[in-house]
Amino acid sequence: MKEQLHVHSAECGYSCDIHRGERPYSCEVCNKTFRKKSLLITHQRRHSGEHSYVCEVCNKAYRQKSRLIAHQCIHSGDCPYNCEVCNKAFSKQSSLITHERIHSGDSPYTCDVCNKAFIDKRNLIRHQRTHSGERPYACEVCYKAFSRQSHLIRHNRLHIGVRPHTCGVCNKAFREKSTLITHQRIHSGERPYICEVCNKAFSCQSSLTTHKRMHRGERPYTCGVCNKAFSYKSSIIIHQRVHNGERPYTCGVCNKAFSQQSPLIMHQFIHSGEYPYTCDVCNKAFSSQSHLVTHQRIHSGERPYTCGVCNKAFSQQGHLSRHQRIHSGERPFACDVCNKAYIEKRSLITHQRVHSGERPYTCEVCNKAFSQQSHLITHQRIHSGERPYTCDVCIKAFSAKSSLIIHQRIHSGERPYTCGVCNKAFSRQSHLIRHQHIHSV
């Protein structure tokens, strides 16, 4: 037995370390150990960045000679190892063996933490970094670390400005091939990712993943100021500008600033006079397609947004959001002078004119100014004589809807304003206020 062991040792030389499990060669940078000195030398090239083996055809460099030999098969066309199932060819037998596991379903490398299995050891090692937090690939410029070398290579392109993947249609360049593939779907119209709930299609997987949150009601992004939650990260970034007042998108003509890019684009049509979207029913033109779609619901009567509390339906998402604040009591827009709060921003802007005295709407006939556009429109009917609101009982016409509502109480006998002292009721609020002076004397 001793003689057999001795013969075995003589044949193996230093490779007997394999049987004993010894790893005598240690990396001075990351302390990783190896059985052979050659493996340590190859490993150290990861830290040094050295690529000693260079392809004579395309100058691509590798740390290992075996990788170079496998790469050269691309130029020679020599791929001697063929898969018997799908006929795919490989330059290395090991690559073929790994590939065949796709067909056989064999995943021999298992994570000892979560039992997830992989078809090759390299994928297992990368996966294990999820548990260990190891990030062995560090950027030499900003020292950011990555768990995969490919991620470091992509990151380095940020510093050197390299965009090696170019669109053949519009010549736009990208740092990553996956981004180029997603971009090319703009030109092809391809939308391969389909929602199983509503059949809406998307050009990239991440958009579908985000969309599914709408069906699940998931809102993972929460505002740190008001605790409002959002389904999309982009939505919370835009929302936070309500609190910080940031308006990063500025019109180059009039310097008006916006918190979102889309309102800026629509605003710029005011200067250009361009209204490219036309309603095929009434020929009204719009600066954005979304405005046209919303407008067309006037003709179709479509109201796709329904309140979950009272089932009232709306033609626009924004109208539903404002309506829901009636039920929740939310008033997110507060006056910084008197702290009075409002359901919608438009009402706050109108209110603030009480403090500022601003009256931006002026009558072209008599120059009388108003704080609200609706007040100007009602006033202009004095000059035009228009009375669009008619009583269906006595056919008396009025220039303002509020005047018609007050008039109709003559016929209905409604008296909605009641004195808290004597319970006398009135059809107008102004009459109640005058009456209350009797009690205050």
C-alpha positions as CSV (number, residue, x, y, z in Angstrom):
1,M,0.0,0.0,0.0
2,K,2.8,2.4,0.9
3,E,4.5,1.5,-2.4
4,Q,1.3,2.3,-4.3
5,L,1.0,5.7,-2.5
6,H,4.6,6.4,-3.3
7,V,4.1,5.6,-7.0
8,H,1.0,7.8,-7.0
9,S,2.9,10.7,-5.5
10,A,5.8,10.3,-7.9
11,E,3.4,10.5,-10.8
12,C,1.4,13.4,-9.5
13,G,4.1,15.6,-8.3
14,Y,2.7,18.8,-6.8
15,S,-0.8,17.9,-8.1
16,C,-1.3,15.6,-5.1
17,D,-2.4,18.9,-3.4
18,I,-5.7,18.3,-5.2
19,H,-6.2,15.1,-3.2
20,R,-5.2,16.6,0.0
21,G,-7.3,19.7,-0.5
22,E,-4.3,22.0,0.0
23,R,-4.3,25.6,-1.5
24,P,-0.8,26.9,-0.8
25,Y,-0.9,29.8,-3.2
26,S,-2.7,32.9,-1.8
27,C,-3.5,36.2,-3.5
28,E,-2.0,39.2,-1.6
29,V,-4.9,41.5,-2.7
30,C,-8.1,39.5,-1.9
31,N,-6.6,36.5,0.0
32,K,-8.2,34.0,-2.4
33,T,-6.3,30.7,-2.4
34,F,-5.3,28.3,-5.2
35,R,-3.9,24.8,-5.7
36,K,-1.5,25.8,-8.5
37,K,0.8,28.7,-8.9
38,S,-0.3,29.1,-12.5
39,L,-3.9,29.6,-11.4
40,L,-2.8,32.3,-8.9
41,I,-0.8,34.1,-11.7
42,T,-3.9,34.1,-13.9
43,H,-6.1,35.3,-11.1
44,Q,-3.8,38.2,-10.2
45,R,-4.3,39.6,-13.7
46,R,-7.8,40.5,-12.6
47,H,-6.4,43.0,-10.1
48,S,-3.6,44.2,-12.4
49,G,-5.7,44.4,-15.5
50,E,-3.0,42.6,-17.4
51,H,-4.1,40.8,-20.6
52,S,-1.1,39.0,-21.9
53,Y,-2.6,37.0,-24.7
54,V,-3.6,39.2,-27.7
55,C,-5.5,38.1,-30.8
56,E,-3.5,38.9,-34.0
57,V,-6.6,39.5,-36.0
58,C,-8.7,41.9,-33.9
59,N,-6.3,42.8,-31.0
60,K,-8.7,41.6,-28.4
61,A,-6.7,40.7,-25.3
62,Y,-7.2,37.9,-22.7
63,R,-5.8,36.9,-19.3
64,Q,-5.7,33.2,-20.2
65,K,-4.2,31.5,-23.2
66,S,-7.2,29.0,-23.4
67,R,-9.6,32.0,-23.8
68,L,-7.5,33.3,-26.7
69,I,-7.5,29.9,-28.4
70,A,-11.3,29.7,-28.0
71,H,-11.7,33.2,-29.3
72,Q,-9.6,32.6,-32.4
73,C,-12.1,30.0,-33.6
74,I,-14.4,32.9,-34.3
75,H,-12.0,34.1,-37.0
76,S,-11.1,30.7,-38.3
77,G,-14.7,29.4,-38.2
78,D,-13.4,26.3,-36.5
79,C,-16.0,25.1,-34.0
80,P,-15.5,21.4,-33.8
81,Y,-18.0,20.6,-31.0
82,N,-21.6,20.3,-32.1
83,C,-24.8,19.9,-30.0
84,E,-26.7,16.8,-31.2
85,V,-30.0,18.4,-30.3
86,C,-29.9,21.8,-31.9
87,N,-26.6,21.6,-33.9
88,K,-25.2,24.7,-32.3
89,A,-21.4,24.6,-32.6
90,F,-18.7,25.5,-30.0
91,S,-15.0,26.0,-30.0
92,K,-14.5,24.3,-26.6
93,Q,-15.8,20.9,-25.4
94,S,-16.5,22.4,-22.0
95,S,-18.8,25.0,-23.6
96,L,-20.7,22.2,-25.3
97,I,-21.1,20.3,-22.1
98,T,-22.5,23.3,-20.3
99,H,-24.8,24.0,-23.3
100,E,-26.2,20.5,-23.3
101,R,-27.4,21.0,-19.8
102,I,-30.0,23.4,-21.2
103,H,-31.6,20.5,-23.1
104,S,-31.2,17.9,-20.3
105,G,-32.3,20.2,-17.5
106,D,-29.2,19.2,-15.5
107,S,-28.1,21.9,-13.0
108,P,-25.3,20.3,-11.0
109,Y,-24.1,23.4,-9.1
110,T,-26.3,24.3,-6.1
111,C,-26.1,27.3,-3.8
112,D,-25.7,26.0,-0.2
113,V,-27.7,29.1,1.1
114,C,-30.9,29.1,-1.0
115,N,-30.6,25.8,-2.9
116,K,-30.9,27.6,-6.3
117,A,-29.2,25.4,-9.0
118,F,-27.1,26.5,-12.0
119,I,-25.8,24.8,-15.1
120,D,-22.2,26.0,-14.7
121,K,-20.0,26.9,-11.8
122,R,-19.3,30.4,-13.0
123,N,-23.0,31.3,-12.6
124,L,-23.1,29.8,-9.1
125,I,-20.1,31.8,-8.0
126,R,-21.7,35.0,-9.3
127,H,-24.9,34.1,-7.6
128,Q,-23.2,33.4,-4.2
129,R,-22.0,37.1,-4.2
130,T,-25.7,38.0,-3.7
131,H,-25.5,36.3,-0.3
132,S,-21.9,37.3,0.6
133,G,-22.1,40.8,-0.7
134,E,-18.7,40.3,-2.3
135,R,-17.8,42.9,-5.0
136,P,-14.4,41.9,-6.3
137,Y,-14.3,44.2,-9.4
138,A,-13.6,47.9,-8.5
139,C,-13.5,51.0,-10.7
140,E,-10.0,52.6,-10.7
141,V,-11.6,56.0,-11.2
142,C,-14.3,56.3,-8.6
143,Y,-13.7,53.0,-6.6
144,K,-17.3,51.8,-7.1
145,A,-17.3,48.0,-6.8
146,F,-19.2,45.4,-8.7
147,S,-20.0,41.7,-8.3
148,R,-19.4,41.0,-12.0
149,Q,-16.6,42.0,-14.3
150,S,-19.1,42.7,-17.2
151,H,-20.8,45.3,-14.9
152,L,-17.5,47.0,-14.3
153,I,-16.7,47.1,-18.0
154,R,-20.1,48.8,-18.7
155,H,-19.5,51.2,-15.8
156,N,-16.1,52.2,-17.1
157,R,-17.8,53.5,-20.3
158,L,-19.3,56.3,-18.1
159,H,-15.8,57.7,-17.5
160,I,-14.3,57.2,-20.9
161,G,-17.5,58.1,-22.8
162,V,-17.4,55.0,-25.0
163,R,-20.7,54.1,-26.6
164,P,-19.9,51.1,-28.8
165,H,-23.4,50.0,-29.7
166,T,-24.9,52.2,-32.5
167,C,-28.5,52.1,-34.0
168,G,-28.4,51.4,-37.7
169,V,-31.5,53.5,-38.3
170,C,-30.8,56.8,-36.5
171,N,-27.1,56.4,-35.5
172,K,-27.9,56.9,-31.8
173,A,-25.2,55.2,-29.7
174,F,-25.5,53.3,-26.4
175,R,-23.1,52.0,-23.8
176,E,-24.9,48.6,-23.5
177,K,-26.2,46.3,-26.2
178,S,-29.4,45.6,-24.2
179,T,-30.2,49.3,-24.3
180,L,-29.7,49.4,-28.1
181,I,-32.0,46.3,-28.5
182,T,-34.7,48.1,-26.5
183,H,-34.2,51.3,-28.5
184,Q,-34.5,49.5,-31.9
185,R,-38.0,48.5,-30.9
186,I,-39.0,52.2,-31.3
187,H,-38.2,51.8,-35.1
188,S,-39.6,48.3,-35.5
189,G,-42.7,48.8,-33.3
190,E,-42.0,45.5,-31.6
191,R,-43.6,45.1,-28.1
192,P,-42.7,41.6,-27.0
193,Y,-43.7,41.9,-23.3
194,I,-47.5,41.5,-22.8
195,C,-49.5,42.0,-19.6
196,E,-51.5,38.9,-18.8
197,V,-54.2,40.9,-17.1
198,C,-55.1,43.6,-19.7
199,N,-53.0,42.5,-22.8
200,K,-51.1,45.8,-22.9
201,A,-47.8,45.4,-24.6
202,F,-44.4,46.9,-23.8
203,S,-41.0,47.2,-25.5
204,C,-39.0,46.3,-22.4
205,Q,-39.4,43.9,-19.5
206,S,-38.9,46.6,-16.9
207,S,-41.9,48.6,-18.2
208,L,-44.1,45.5,-18.0
209,T,-42.9,44.8,-14.4
210,T,-43.7,48.4,-13.4
211,H,-47.1,48.3,-15.2
212,K,-48.1,45.2,-13.2
213,R,-48.0,47.2,-10.0
214,M,-51.2,49.0,-11.2
215,H,-53.1,45.7,-11.1
216,R,-51.7,44.6,-7.8
217,G,-52.1,48.1,-6.3
218,E,-48.5,48.0,-5.3
219,R,-46.9,51.4,-4.6
220,P,-43.3,50.8,-3.4
221,Y,-42.1,54.4,-3.6
222,T,-43.1,56.7,-0.7
223,C,-42.6,60.5,-0.4
224,G,-40.6,61.3,2.8
225,V,-42.4,64.6,3.2
226,C,-46.1,63.7,2.9
227,N,-46.0,59.9,2.8
228,K,-47.8,59.7,-0.6
229,A,-47.0,56.5,-2.4
230,F,-46.3,55.8,-6.0
231,S,-46.0,52.9,-8.4
232,Y,-43.2,54.4,-10.4
233,K,-39.8,55.8,-9.3
234,S,-40.1,58.5,-11.9
235,S,-43.5,59.6,-10.4
236,I,-42.1,60.2,-7.0
237,I,-39.2,62.2,-8.4
238,I,-41.7,64.4,-10.2
239,H,-43.9,64.6,-7.1
240,Q,-41.0,65.7,-4.9
241,R,-40.7,68.8,-7.0
242,V,-44.0,69.9,-5.5
243,H,-42.3,70.2,-2.1
244,N,-38.8,71.5,-3.2
245,G,-40.1,73.8,-6.0
246,E,-37.7,72.4,-8.5
247,R,-38.5,73.2,-12.1
248,P,-35.6,71.9,-14.2
249,Y,-37.2,72.3,-17.7
250,T,-37.1,75.8,-19.0
251,C,-38.6,77.3,-22.2
252,G,-35.8,78.8,-24.4
253,V,-38.2,81.5,-25.7
254,C,-39.9,82.9,-22.6
255,N,-37.9,81.3,-19.8
256,K,-41.0,79.7,-18.2
257,A,-40.0,76.7,-16.1
258,F,-41.7,73.4,-15.7
259,S,-41.3,70.4,-13.3
260,Q,-41.8,67.9,-16.1
261,Q,-40.5,67.7,-19.7
262,S,-43.8,66.9,-21.3
263,P,-45.6,70.2,-20.2
264,L,-42.6,72.1,-21.6
265,I,-42.9,70.4,-25.0
266,M,-46.6,71.2,-25.1
267,H,-45.9,74.8,-24.0
268,Q,-43.4,75.3,-26.8
269,F,-46.2,74.8,-29.3
270,I,-47.7,78.1,-28.1
271,H,-44.6,79.9,-29.6
272,S,-44.4,77.7,-32.7
273,G,-48.2,77.7,-33.3
274,E,-48.0,74.0,-34.1
275,Y,-51.1,71.9,-33.3
276,P,-50.4,68.6,-35.1
277,Y,-53.2,66.5,-33.5
278,T,-56.7,67.1,-35.0
279,C,-60.0,65.7,-33.9
280,D,-61.7,63.9,-36.9
281,V,-65.2,64.8,-35.5
282,C,-65.0,68.5,-34.9
283,N,-61.5,69.4,-36.4
284,K,-60.3,70.9,-33.1
285,A,-56.5,70.8,-33.0
286,F,-54.3,70.0,-30.1
287,S,-50.6,70.3,-29.2
288,S,-50.3,66.7,-27.8
289,Q,-51.8,63.4,-28.6
290,S,-52.9,62.8,-25.0
291,H,-55.0,66.0,-25.1
292,L,-56.6,64.8,-28.3
293,V,-57.4,61.4,-26.8
294,T,-59.0,63.1,-23.7
295,H,-61.0,65.5,-26.0
296,Q,-62.4,62.6,-28.1
297,R,-64.1,61.2,-25.0
298,I,-66.4,64.3,-25.2
299,H,-67.8,62.8,-28.4
300,S,-67.7,59.1,-27.4
301,G,-68.9,59.7,-23.8
302,E,-66.2,57.3,-22.6
303,R,-65.4,57.7,-18.9
304,P,-62.8,55.0,-18.1
305,Y,-61.7,56.2,-14.6
306,T,-64.2,55.2,-11.9
307,C,-64.2,56.2,-8.2
308,G,-63.9,53.1,-5.9
309,V,-66.0,54.8,-3.2
310,C,-69.0,56.2,-5.0
311,N,-68.6,54.7,-8.6
312,K,-68.6,58.2,-10.2
313,A,-66.8,58.0,-13.5
314,F,-64.5,60.5,-15.2
315,S,-62.9,61.0,-18.6
316,Q,-59.5,61.9,-17.1
317,Q,-57.3,60.3,-14.5
318,G,-56.5,63.8,-13.0
319,H,-60.2,64.5,-12.5
320,L,-60.6,61.2,-10.6
321,S,-57.6,61.9,-8.4
322,R,-59.0,65.3,-7.5
323,H,-62.5,63.8,-6.8
324,Q,-61.0,61.1,-4.5
325,R,-59.7,63.9,-2.3
326,I,-63.3,64.7,-1.4
327,H,-63.6,61.2,0.2
328,S,-60.1,61.2,1.7
329,G,-60.2,64.8,2.9
330,E,-56.8,65.3,1.5
331,R,-55.9,69.0,0.7
332,P,-52.3,68.9,-0.4
333,F,-52.1,72.5,-1.7
334,A,-51.8,75.0,1.2
335,C,-51.5,78.8,1.1
336,D,-48.2,80.0,2.6
337,V,-49.8,83.2,3.8
338,C,-53.0,82.0,5.7
339,N,-52.5,78.2,5.6
340,K,-55.8,77.6,3.9
341,A,-55.6,74.3,2.0
342,Y,-57.2,73.2,-1.3
343,I,-57.9,70.0,-3.1
344,E,-56.3,71.2,-6.4
345,K,-53.4,73.5,-7.2
346,R,-55.6,75.6,-9.5
347,S,-57.8,76.6,-6.6
348,L,-54.7,77.6,-4.5
349,I,-53.4,79.8,-7.4
350,T,-56.7,81.6,-7.6
351,H,-56.9,82.0,-3.8
352,Q,-53.4,83.5,-3.6
353,R,-54.6,86.4,-5.8
354,V,-56.6,87.5,-2.8
355,H,-53.3,88.2,-1.0
356,S,-51.4,89.5,-4.0
357,G,-54.2,91.5,-5.5
358,E,-53.3,90.1,-8.9
359,R,-56.1,90.4,-11.5
360,P,-54.6,88.9,-14.7
361,Y,-57.9,88.8,-16.8
362,T,-58.9,92.1,-18.3
363,C,-62.0,93.0,-20.2
364,E,-61.1,94.4,-23.7
365,V,-64.2,96.7,-23.7
366,C,-64.1,98.4,-20.3
367,N,-60.7,97.4,-19.0
368,K,-62.2,95.9,-15.8
369,A,-59.8,93.3,-14.4
370,F,-60.6,90.0,-12.7
371,S,-58.7,87.4,-10.7
372,Q,-60.4,84.4,-12.4
373,Q,-61.0,83.8,-16.1
374,S,-64.5,82.5,-15.5
375,H,-65.4,85.9,-13.9
376,L,-64.2,87.7,-17.0
377,I,-66.3,85.4,-19.3
378,T,-69.4,86.1,-17.2
379,H,-68.7,89.8,-17.2
380,Q,-68.2,90.0,-21.0
381,R,-71.8,88.8,-21.4
382,I,-72.9,92.3,-20.0
383,H,-71.4,93.8,-23.2
384,S,-72.5,91.0,-25.6
385,G,-75.9,90.6,-24.1
386,E,-75.5,86.9,-24.1
387,R,-77.7,84.9,-21.7
388,P,-77.0,81.2,-22.2
389,Y,-78.7,79.9,-19.0
390,T,-82.5,79.6,-19.3
391,C,-85.0,78.6,-16.7
392,D,-87.0,75.6,-17.9
393,V,-90.1,76.8,-15.9
394,C,-90.5,80.5,-17.0
395,I,-87.9,80.7,-19.8
396,K,-86.2,83.7,-18.1
397,A,-82.5,83.8,-19.2
398,F,-79.4,84.6,-17.2
399,S,-75.7,85.4,-18.0
400,A,-74.4,83.3,-15.1
401,K,-75.3,79.8,-14.1
402,S,-75.2,80.8,-10.4
403,S,-77.9,83.4,-11.1
404,L,-80.1,80.7,-12.7
405,I,-79.7,78.4,-9.7
406,I,-80.7,81.2,-7.3
407,H,-83.7,82.0,-9.6
408,Q,-84.9,78.4,-9.7
409,R,-85.4,78.5,-5.9
410,I,-88.4,80.8,-6.5
411,H,-90.1,77.9,-8.3
412,S,-88.9,75.1,-6.1
413,G,-89.3,77.0,-2.8
414,E,-85.8,75.8,-1.7
415,R,-84.2,77.8,1.1
416,P,-80.8,76.2,1.8
417,Y,-79.4,79.0,4.1
418,T,-80.8,78.8,7.7
419,C,-80.2,81.2,10.6
420,G,-78.6,79.4,13.5
421,V,-80.4,81.6,16.1
422,C,-84.1,81.6,14.9
423,N,-84.0,79.0,12.2
424,K,-85.4,81.3,9.6
425,A,-84.4,80.1,6.1
426,F,-83.4,82.0,3.0
427,S,-82.8,81.3,-0.7
428,R,-79.6,83.4,-0.9
429,Q,-76.6,83.5,1.4
430,S,-76.5,87.3,1.1
431,H,-80.0,87.5,2.5
432,L,-79.0,85.3,5.5
433,I,-76.0,87.6,6.2
434,R,-78.2,90.7,6.2
435,H,-80.7,89.0,8.5
436,Q,-78.1,87.9,11.0
437,H,-77.4,91.6,11.7
438,I,-80.8,91.7,13.5
439,H,-79.5,89.3,16.2
440,S,-76.1,91.1,16.5
441,V,-77.6,94.5,17.3
